[in-house]
Amino acid sequence: MSQLKSKYPIKKISEVEYRIDQNIDAGMKTPVTIYADEHILQKMLTDRTIEQGMNVSHLPGVYKHVVILPDGHEGYGFPIGGVAATDAENGVISPGGVGYDINCGVRLIQTNLTENEVKPKIKEIISDLFRAIPSGLGSKGQVKLSGRQLDEVLLNGVKWAIENGYGNNRDSEFCEENGRMKGANPNNVSSVAKSRGAPQLGSLGSGNHFLELQVVDKIHDPKSAEKFGITDSGQVMIMIHTGSRGLGYQVCSDYLRIIESASKKYNIPLPDRELSCAPNTSKEANDYMSAMASALNYAWSNRQMITHWTRKVFEKIFKTSEEELGLKLIYDVAHNIAKSEDHYIEGIKRKVIVHRKGATRSFPAGSNDIPLEYRNVGQPVLIPGSMGTASWVLLGKEKSMDLSFGSTAHGAGRMFSRSAAIRSMRAEDVKHELEEKGIFIQSASWQGIVEEAPSAYKDVDAVAQVSHEVGIATKVARLRPIGVIKG
């Protein structure tokens, strides 16, 4: 083991694992484990990623270790790409361990189409999708929800969308939690959050959210790929990446104030006020969890509505049915979430609250929490790239349960901030670069193109490789974009 030169006491365990030992005198209750190669780690050392991971290890009831995944970068309280588990009875919940965009997540839809069939129509497809699916800051969806209808969405998630004609029963089977998180209580979602969410259902939003047409570039695990419906190089896929829009943001904002007061009320010492938390058994924590569950359900329903409009566009352009086009949902996973799960800690099965912030669930074969159709291979893990770069399908592995509380990376992770991207690039240049790669893009704003330029992110291939080498999720297929809608 070698000592890395940095201001932090980082030990190199392997080429893809680093550790900071527990420092009881400094208040750390656990070690911090970092899954990264040396290049990725060096980037983490340029911001507060490592410091924030060490801060998380101060939380009451935190178990085993705090994990920083290879897409890790500085966030609010927790690093983005951070995972921590706290005891369900004696631990805490921290909204900073979920983030503002509750259930920012991604779903992948297969098609029976090939690149040769789609490429001649790519501009028509992207233009029609852009018209059908509102995108950009403050964008509004095609449906107008009454207060009662919104509460039903918050309670039932994808189930509501399907019952109202926006999908089929199979769709819910292939969502994490079947697209409906139990314990939701719309009464704990503020009127301000509801007023923001009511007009936005079925919209993409802004930031790093996108809808992409992607082509299977390379299959690494043919057996698993075939199980997921990925059969050949050149096959076209559809990836949707968005979350709970203004409703989720407002839920987080509302409860950060409530939980910050709770931290003081319960005398919880913290190294950073952004880590404000409340005991898991407290009213404040229970109210937050039920409001978060409501936002989770909104996000799953939001992606379901976008899926519906996407299917309609493909049916119109290719003049055939959804079934003939093979537009089946492969899987839908959440990125920003806190959940009650059972994990073995030092050989003892314990109920914990797993905080996954910018992290994807990565459950192995045999898990009852993944679709029956995939249970003999494992959970599909979806790692979206950044506009113009590859995305990945990985496979959840048994080692993830021990090494990362059943989690892996959620994306490439930013190399530098949106403001830095705006200062250093021009939208016209980014668009031209994408067109030279054969990628057609439509965006609600020039600023969105610059902020999400491929060079603003880490190498997603390297992130997938680290996950593969650690063994928490292994490579199944690489996908490259040919058409992009951005907010």
TACOR-V342391 format. One record per helix or strand of 3 or more residues. SS is the DSSP state (helix for helix, strand for strand). FROM is the first residue (numbers start at 1). TO is the last residue. Records with the same first field share a line. If there is no record, write none. Layout:
SS = FROM-TO + FROM-TO
//
This chain:
strand = 10-14 + 17-20 + 31-35 + 65-73 + 80-87 + 105-114 + 210-219 + 235-242 + 329-334 + 337-345 + 348-357 + 359-361 + 380-384 + 391-396 + 407-409 + 440-443 + 473-486
helix = 24-26 + 38-44 + 49-56 + 95-97 + 115-119 + 122-132 + 147-156 + 158-163 + 169-173 + 176-179 + 186-188 + 191-198 + 222-228 + 245-265 + 273-275 + 283-318 + 322-325 + 372-374 + 399-403 + 418-424 + 427-436 + 446-451 + 454-456 + 460-470
//
